[in-house]
């Protein structure tokens, strides 16, 4: 058997007589269509097609019973059921009344009208009296048959259908009913590996079940026990059961019984550990003596991880057998890796199966007390999103939900995030880890540097370092590295030289320097001492570190760091190493980098030309510069170099360089300078950054930059200055893309009127403002106003000789006018314009240019409106691929084209492909733009319509209701998108049997569309046609 099998569904049913069922031979001979069992085959085929599956398997007709080897293999394993994507249970003795469901559907694509197509549907259980079918379900013969036992527990997805094909629920939604009917444990129904249940318990699941041939009562359990034995029909039930029991005696009762609990700590025990008995005692009390969740919370560097490591080794020395697992939890990937490591260590049954849900299996294993005591240590759990953030699939649960609350298990968390500690522990058993006592600090220092000869100096040093373990470790390392020229006394003397400014600098709690507190931070103090040591030894290295402190801490480019000035800045001395030749400067630079690396203050990336610097080191350095009155000078150096180096964002070939520099530009938002000249440099830099952020779809940071740019130019140049108006234009453009259309329109009107007055109606800047205002009108559904302005712009450009037919601005306005035609349903007019634009754009811009991809995308929208789905798909696939490569997968334009492609799939009946794509888009849109952004609502509406096509009417109704309410609040009752949402919800209600409600809502929609779109618009006509059809159905 070729195991490379495509996705498929399988059918579980009760067999009728041999004359009723369709056999393998019937299929080969093309007979059997008149058999009663053929209806089940037809149902399975139709349901599989609705679920996007091309193949299905049914035992009656897919096993050649004349082939003993094939029959033997099919019976001896649960392969066909266990590996099926869907298992449909056809309950021939459970019936539900037929429902009169309409057939009109709609799908709305991004910037595109809704589309109609028909698809067969199943009826959700929500449309039927639950008590009637539930009683019939409990009486069903299906639960009394032997073979249906493996068909229930083996597949991951089991769905129950009535004789009419109505969906009742699945194994998950009906688990309580199934558990009560069968006695099978909930954990087994949820997918726990069957080896987790002992032999006798699994035998009890089959009690009371019947089989046509008496030996099959034993044979139907072969897959349940994962054993193999020959089939000997005629041996009788008792002999078959006797052979089966002999086989099960060899089944391992429980894997955990063969394993001795062990510890998985990836660190050696610290020989220099200083016993902090008060904290270790509390950890032992809460994590070992009683099963609980405990969090160690404190500032970085106070020794939380070291305490956890020591606790683990002490547990390992205790006589009690306890599993101790260490999981690094700084990222989701590392956390999941830790879970998988635990699964391997405990040899979790089922973990190696292709479709195994490791997290769920491990959750079940940890929840079962018979697996013994365990403790999980989550180290460096600082990011709440790792535990509680949204997963890749909407069906997935947050990782925190896979951490069980168990009487035999304990959790220990080390974190800097107290809020996360509260969430993980339920706001109990939080242990604050503070600094060391004086005795503990002295003990640590002695262990690190050897015998202390001057106790008073050592005492003063650990006090100056605030008794922070990491600071003491760093100081000891510093002293040892420079011995015998350095010592405790020398280190303390260096520290005392700047004690007053140090305590003023580091007077904060928890790393927040904006609070004026009395507790100092020894870690930053140690870094400050290192900085001053570097300054006293090598000023150029200190300058380099000062400049680097203003950049984003990742990927700091060497190009912007190499010295170009003729004098050092720190002390104002005009004599400097920077006056040497460029070759000598390069050598000096390399020596500076080497010194900073030696102090572990910077790292060199693998490419050798970019650097990284710890965030707190940067913070400490900038504060030092502020105290010295040097911050503005280094800020000027940083801003001037960055502004001069940031490329022109209008050219696509510069985008890669822009992407590399953009994090540093974003960092500049925080560094508004004081002098006017430098503020102009800062504002120009943010202007370039805002345009680039807008081009990349990073709308939040684009708005922040554009807002600061606007306010700065208004203050520096005045509100009517040309540059200021350009800044307002930028800000309005960002608001337009963010869906804040009212605010954007107000600003564009303001810009247009000012430019008309100052520059004249035909000036390019005036026409640009007019064009953007027209786009705003189009998006807001004011299509006649948009068309009027766009025609006016085209006429003005025609009057200007310098604007030729293929000029980029002309192409842009032609493209925008075509979109207005699309919105109005004027497909032929739109196509005619778009074909001209595409042809000119391919020559002017190039095939992969974002502007040309937009032209192709808009032409695809027109093809969609003309129901030319294949043509539309061909174009949209090209656009999606091009935008992913050029703009990135999460850019709004990329997501918009993905939405259109998903709509095309749905209109071609490829609903599973459409659903998968819509879910991906919605997740990204919610994260980047928010729930109520128009693009998010469009995607949600399209997903809801796809649910309807799949027969998931209740889900469609719920999602369409959310969209409609959000559209009303965001866009207004008369907006075209709101009207489309009304029509979509009406179709859902029609499918759910709410005929009167559906008709009322669609009539409201028609009135709105006649008023806003006009009586001849395709969407208006579609809604009117639906009302006529529904009225005709009611009369019949």
C-alpha positions, -999 to 999 in steps of 0.1 A, spaced: 0 0 0 13 34 -10 12 54 22 16 88 4 -22 92 4 -40 125 -2 -64 140 22 -97 121 24 -129 116 44 -143 83 57 -178 72 65 -189 54 97 -223 37 95 -243 6 104 -244 -20 77 -276 -32 62 -281 -65 45 -257 -77 18 -283 -69 -8 -286 -33 4 -249 -23 6 -227 -14 -24 -197 -36 -25 -162 -33 -40 -173 -56 -68 -203 -34 -75 -181 -4 -80 -158 -23 -103 -187 -36 -123 -204 -1 -122 -235 -15 -106 -251 -9 -72 -267 25 -78 -301 11 -71 -290 -4 -38 -303 13 -7 -268 18 6 -259 39 -24 -275 69 -7 -248 68 20 -221 68 -6 -237 98 -23 -240 117 10 -203 110 18 -192 122 -16 -212 155 -14 -201 162 22 -165 156 13 -168 180 -16 -183 206 7 -153 202 30 -129 206 1 -118 169 0 -115 151 -33 -114 116 -19 -134 95 5 -132 59 18 -161 36 29 -155 1 43 -184 -15 24 -171 -7 -10 -134 2 -6 -122 -32 8 -118 -61 -16 -131 -88 7 -120 -115 -18 -84 -104 -12 -75 -119 22 -43 -98 26 -62 -65 21 -91 -76 43 -66 -87 70 -47 -54 69 -79 -33 71 -92 -52 101 -59 -54 120 -54 -16 121 -74 16 124 -53 31 96 -82 43 74 -101 60 102 -71 73 122 -56 91 92 -88 105 77 -93 143 77 -130 139 85 -151 109 96 -188 113 89 -211 93 111 -243 86 91 -271 79 116 -298 61 96 -321 60 126 -319 96 135 -342 119 115 -349 156 114 -375 176 95 -365 191 61 -360 228 60 -369 252 33 -337 271 27 -331 297 0 -301 296 -24 -289 332 -28 -255 340 -14 -232 370 -15 -195 376 -12 -179 410 -8 -143 415 -19 -120 443 -9 -129 475 -28 -154 454 -48 -191 447 -49 -207 415 -34 -209 385 -57 -236 358 -59 -232 320 -64 -251 290 -53 -239 260 -33 -256 230 -18 -259 233 20 -264 212 51 -286 224 79 -271 232 112 -285 217 144 -294 251 156 -324 251 133 -339 220 149 -355 212 183 -325 199 202 -344 175 225 -359 155 196 -327 147 179 -308 142 211 -332 115 223 -329 98 189 -291 101 191 -290 83 224 -311 55 210 -291 51 178 -281 16 168 -247 31 158 -236 32 194 -243 -6 199 -222 -19 170 -187 -33 176 -168 -17 146 -181 18 153 -160 19 185 -127 23 167 -145 46 142 -154 69 172 -120 70 190 -95 68 161 -102 99 139 -93 133 151 -125 148 136 -158 129 139 -190 146 127 -225 133 132 -253 136 106 -289 126 104 -305 105 78 -313 137 59 -277 148 60 -283 175 87 -252 182 108 -258 175 146 -224 182 160 -189 167 163 -170 146 188 -160 178 206 -193 195 208 -211 163 217 -185 148 240 -207 148 271 -235 130 254 -211 105 238 -194 99 272 -228 93 288 -239 69 260 -207 49 257 -189 53 290 -157 62 271 -136 87 291 -136 123 280 -98 123 276 -100 94 252 -126 113 231 -103 143 231 -74 123 216 -54 109 245 -33 80 233 -52 48 240 -22 33 258 -30 58 285 -59 35 294 -55 1 309 -65 -31 291 -96 -39 311 -109 -4 308 -107 -6 270 -124 -40 271 -153 -24 290 -158 1 262 -169 -28 240 -193 -44 265 -228 -45 251 -217 -39 215 -227 -64 189 -212 -76 156 -227 -96 127 -201 -123 129 -193 -133 164 -155 -134 160 -156 -97 149 -164 -87 186 -127 -95 192 -114 -85 158 -129 -50 161 -107 -43 191 -74 -51 174 -68 -14 165 -79 -3 200 -51 -24 215 -27 -18 186 -21 -56 183 -20 -79 153 -34 -114 150 -46 -137 122 -83 -137 114 -99 -172 118 -136 -169 110 -153 -200 124 -132 -202 156 -160 -186 177 -161 -156 198 -146 -172 229 -116 -185 211 -111 -151 194 -113 -133 227 -89 -157 243 -63 -151 216 -69 -114 219 -63 -114 257 -31 -134 252 -19 -106 228 -29 -78 252 -9 -94 280 21 -83 261 9 -48 258 29 -24 280 5 -13 308 19 22 312 50 37 297 56 58 328 60 27 349 92 19 330 107 53 334 125 67 364 117 104 370 147 125 361 158 162 358 164 182 327 184 212 338 206 226 310 231 241 335 257 228 359 253 236 395 269 269 405 298 261 429 298 298 439 261 299 448 254 318 480 226 302 500 197 326 503 178 303 526 148 325 532 139 325 495 148 289 489 127 278 519 97 295 505 102 280 470 105 246 487 74 251 507 53 262 478 67 241 449 77 208 466 58 203 498 25 214 482 17 214 445 13 250 435 22 278 411 50 301 422 67 330 406 101 346 414 97 382 404 125 409 404 148 431 385 171 416 360 204 405 376 191 398 411 196 360 408 162 346 400 175 319 375 203 310 399 178 304 427 157 282 404 187 262 393 198 256 429 163 246 439 162 220 410 194 204 421 182 202 457 150 185 446 171 160 426 189 151 458 158 143 477 147 107 481 112 113 466 110 107 429 100 139 411 102 149 374 120 183 372 117 200 338 134 232 327 118 252 299 133 284 285 103 307 280 117 339 265 99 332 231 70 311 220 93 289 199 116 282 228 86 275 250 71 250 225 106 235 221 106 229 259 72 212 258 84 189 230 116 181 250 94 170 280 74 148 257 105 131 245 119 127 281 88 110 294 84 90 261 49 104 257 28 79 237 17 91 204 42 120 202 58 107 170 26 103 150 24 127 121 -7 145 133 1 144 170 -10 174 190 20 174 213 8 202 235 -26 185 241 -10 151 247 14 165 272 -14 184 289 -33 151 294 -1 133 306 6 161 332 -30 160 343 -29 123 352 -17 117 388 -6 82 381 23 97 361 39 109 393 51 142 408 65 168 385 79 204 386 82 226 355 105 257 358 97 284 332 128 305 330 130 341 316 92 343 312 91 380 306 68 383 276 30 379 282 24 373 245 44 341 247 18 326 270 -13 344 262 -8 358 227 -28 349 196 -18 317 179 -13 311 141 -46 293 138 -78 307 153 -86 272 166 -54 271 186 -54 279 223 -29 302 240 1 282 253 -8 291 289 -39 269 286 -17 238 281 -2 243 316 -25 221 338 -36 228 374 -28 194 389 -25 181 425 7 163 415 24 191 396 41 224 405 51 254 384 80 278 391 83 309 370 112 334 368 102 367 354 107 404 354 71 410 346 50 410 377 17 413 357 26 381 339 34 365 373 0 374 385 -17 359 355 3 327 356 -1 321 394 -36 335 399 -21 364 419 -9 341 446 25 327 457 45 355 442 80 357 457 98 390 454 135 385 448 153 415 460 190 423 465 213 403 487 219 409 524 253 423 532 266 389 544 253 372 513 269 398 490 303 396 508 301 358 506 295 360 468 324 385 463 347 362 482 338 332 462 344 350 430 378 367 437 392 346 465 403 357 500 392 392 509 421 411 525 403 443 532 369 436 547 360 472 552 367 480 515 348 449 504 318 459 526 317 493 511 320 480 476 290 456 479 270 484 495 279 507 466 269 480 442 235 478 459 240 441 468 229 431 433 244 397 424 250 404 387 268 437 396 290 419 421 298 392 395 307 419 369 328 438 394 346 406 405 352 397 368 366 432 362 390 430 391 402 395 383 408 404 346 431 432 356 448 417 386 473 426 400 469 461 387 433 462 399 418 453 433 388 458 455 403 490 468 411 504 433 376 494 420 360 511 450 381 543 445 370 545 409 334 541 420 336 567 447 350 593 423 315 596 407 293 583 436 271 614 438 262 615 401 259 577 401 232 576 428 214 605 412 216 587 378 205 554 391 178 565 415 150 544 401 130 512 409 126 484 384 146 501 356 122 531 351 145 562 352 115 585 349 107 579 386 128 597 412 134 569 438 160 561 464 169 525 453 198 524 430 205 498 403 238 481 408 238 466 373 237 500 356 262 513 382 287 486 371 282 495 335 287 532 343 320 523 360 330 503 329 322 533 307 343 557 328 371 532 328 370 531 290 369 569 288 399 572 310 419 547 289 406 554 253 385 585 246 377 575 210 361 542 222 339 562 247 329 585 218 319 555 197 299 541 226 282 575 231 272 577 195 259 541 194 237 548 224 212 568 203 206 541 176 182 512 178 201 485 197 200 460 168 219 461 136 237 494 141 255 500 108 293 506 107 288 531 79 272 556 103 297 551 131 331 556 116 346 589 126 344 618 102 348 648 126 381 666 130 379 669 168 367 649 197 335 660 214 337 647 249 359 674 265 359 700 237 396 695 231 404 705 195 433 680 195 421 645 187 430 612 173 403 620 146 427 644 129 448 615 115 445 601 80 415 580 70 437 548 71 447 555 107 411 564 116 401 530 104 427 513 125 416 534 155 380 524 149 389 487 150 408 492 183 377 510 197 354 482 187 378 456 202 378 474 235 340 477 237 337 440 228 361 430 255 339 447 281 309 429 266 292 463 260 286 456 223 284 426 200 295 424 164 269 407 141 279 377 119 282 399 89 310 419 106 296 453 97 268 458 121 267 460 159 244 454 188 243 471 222 224 462 253 194 485 259 204 494 294 239 501 284 226 526 260 203 541 286 232 544 311 254 560 284 228 586 274 222 595 310 259 600 315 260 623 285 231 643 298 248 648 331 279 660 313 259 684 291 270 665 260 237 648 249 227 674 223 261 673 206 260 635 202 223 637 193 233 661 165 259 638 152 234 609 152 206 628 135 228 645 109 245 613 98 212 594 97 193 621 78 221 623 52 222 585 48 185 577 46 177 571 9 150 586 -13 119 565 -5 103 573 -40 127 548 -57 120 511 -52 156 502 -55 163 521 -23 137 503 -2 161 476 11 185 502 24 155 521 39 144 489 57 178 485 73 179 521 85 143 525 94 145 511 130 171 538 137 149 565 122 120 553 143 142 556 174 148 593 165 111 601 174 123 601 210 152 626 204 136 659 195 164 685 197 163 719 212 180 741 185 160 753 154 186 741 129 189 706 144 151 705 147 148 711 110 172 681 104 151 660 128 118 669 111 132 662 76 144 628 89 109 620 103 93 632 71 113 606 51 106 580 77 69 587 77 67 583 39 86 551 40 64 537 69 33 546 48 47 528 18 53 497 40 19 498 56 33 506 91 5 530 97 8 535 135 44 546 134 37 565 101 9 585 119 32 592 149 60 605 127 37 625 104 20 641 133 53 653 148 64 664 114 33 685 108 34 702 142 71 709 139 68 726 105 38 746 116 59 760 144 90 765 124 76 778 91 40 787 96 7 769 86 6 781 49 42 774 40 46 750 11 67 726 32 41 727 60 13 719 35 33 689 23 35 677 59 -2 681 63 -7 662 30 15 634 44 -5 633 76 -38 632 57 -25 604 35 -17 583 66 -52 590 80 -67 579 47 -49 546 48 -59 541 84 -95 544 76 -100 577 94 -117 591 63 -136 620 79 -104 635 93 -85 628 61 -112 645 40 -112 676 62 -74 680 58 -74 674 21 -101 700 16 -80 724 37 -49 717 16 -68 720 -16 -83 754 -8 -50 767 4 -31 755 -27 -57 769 -50 -53 802 -34 -15 802 -33 -5 781 -64 -35 781 -87 -58 754 -99 -34 738 -124 -4 735 -102 8 699 -98 6 701 -60 -30 714 -62 -39 686 -86 -24 661 -62 -45 674 -34 -76 672 -56 -68 637 -66 -64 625 -30 -96 642 -20 -114 624 -49 -100 591 -36 -114 599 -2 -148 606 -17 -146 573 -36 -138 553 -5 -166 570 15 -191 560 -13 -195 595 -27 -188 583 -62 -203 611 -82 -183 637 -63 -152 615 -68 -158 612 -105 -163 649 -109 -130 658 -93 -111 631 -111 -123 642 -145 -114 678 -135 -79 666 -127 -75 648 -160 -87 678 -179 -62 701 -160 -34 677 -168 -44 677 -204 -41 714 -205 -5 712 -193 19 703 -221 44 688 -197 19 660 -188 20 634 -215 -4 605 -218 19 581 -201 30 605 -174 29 588 -140 5 613 -125 -18 609 -154 -17 571 -150 -25 575 -113 -56 596 -119 -68 573 -148 -64 544 -124 -83 562 -97 -111 571 -121 -113 535 -132 -117 524 -95 -146 549 -92 -162 532 -123 -157 498 -106 -175 511 -75 -203 522 -97 -205 489 -115 -194 504 -148 -172 475 -157 -167 482 -194 -157 518 -187 -133 506 -160 -117 479 -181 -111 503 -210 -92 527 -188 -73 501 -169 -60 483 -200 -45 516 -211 -30 522 -176 -16 486 -174 1 489 -209 16 523 -201 26 513 -166 44 482 -176 67 503 -198 69 533 -174 73 515 -141 84 479 -148 66 446 -143 74 442 -105 69 478 -95 44 483 -67 25 509 -88 22 484 -117 11 457 -93 -17 481 -81 -28 485 -117 -30 448 -122 -48 443 -90 -75 469 -100 -79 452 -134 -85 419 -116 -112 436 -96 -129 446 -128 -127 410 -141 -142 398 -108 -171 422 -114 -175 407 -149 -175 371 -134 -143 364 -153 -129 344 -125 -100 326 -143 -87 359 -157 -91 375 -123 -73 346 -105 -44 347 -130 -38 384 -124 -43 383 -86 -19 354 -81 7 375 -99 -1 405 -78 0 386 -45 34 370 -53 48 404 -65 36 423 -34 49 396 -10 83 400 -26 83 437 -29 62 450 1 61 420 25 35 395 35 18 418 61 16 449 40 -20 463 37 -17 462 -1 -6 425 0 -34 417 24 -59 434 1 -48 414 -29 -49 382 -8 -84 391 2 -94 394 -35 -77 361 -43 -96 344 -15 -129 359 -28 -120 345 -62 -114 310 -47 -148 312 -30 -166 322 -61 -150 291 -78 -162 268 -51 -128 264 -34 -141 273 0 -115 256 21 -87 275 3 -107 307 7 -113 301 44 -77 294 51 -66 326 34 -93 348 50 -83 336 85 -47 344 78 -56 379 66 -80 387 94 -54 378 121 -29 401 105 -54 429 100 -66 428 136 -31 430 149 -20 458 126 -51 479 120 -76 469 147 -110 451 147 -131 480 133 -108 490 104 -127 488 71 -102 463 57 -107 440 87 -144 442 84 -143 434 47 -122 403 54 -146 392 82 -176 397 59 -160 376 32 -151 348 57 -187 348 70 -200 344 35 -176 315 29 -190 299 61 -224 301 45 -212 284 14 -199 256 36 -232 252 53 -220 268 85 -249 291 87 -249 300 124 -212 309 123 -219 330 92 -248 348 109 -227 356 140 -198 370 120 -220 390 97 -239 405 127 -206 417 141 -196 432 108 -229 450 103 -228 466 138 -192 477 133 -200 491 99 -229 511 112 -207 526 140 -177 531 118 -191 540 84 -227 550 89 -260 534 79 -259 546 43 -223 536 34 -221 510 6 -202 486 28 -229 488 55 -256 481 29 -236 451 16 -233 438 52 -271 441 55 -276 420 24 -252 394 36 -269 390 69 -303 388 52 -290 358 32 -279 342 64 -313 346 80 -330 332 49 -308 301 52 -316 298 89 -354 299 82 -359 334 95 -378 343 63 -396 374 75 -366 389 91 -345 382 60 -371 399 38 -374 430 60 -336 434 62 -332 430 24 -360 455 18 -341 480 40 -310 473 20 -328 479 -13 -341 512 -1 -306 523 9 -290 511 -23 -316 528 -45 -309 560 -26 -270 557 -25 -261 536 -55 -291 542 -78 -318 519 -91 -297 506 -120 -266 496 -99 -258 459 -101 -259 456 -63 -294 472 -62 -306 449 -90 -292 419 -72 -310 427 -39 -343 434 -58 -340 400 -75 -335 383 -42 -367 399 -28 -387 387 -58 -374 352 -55 -381 350 -18 -416 364 -23 -422 338 -50 -410 310 -26 -434 322 1 -463 322 -23 -455 286 -34 
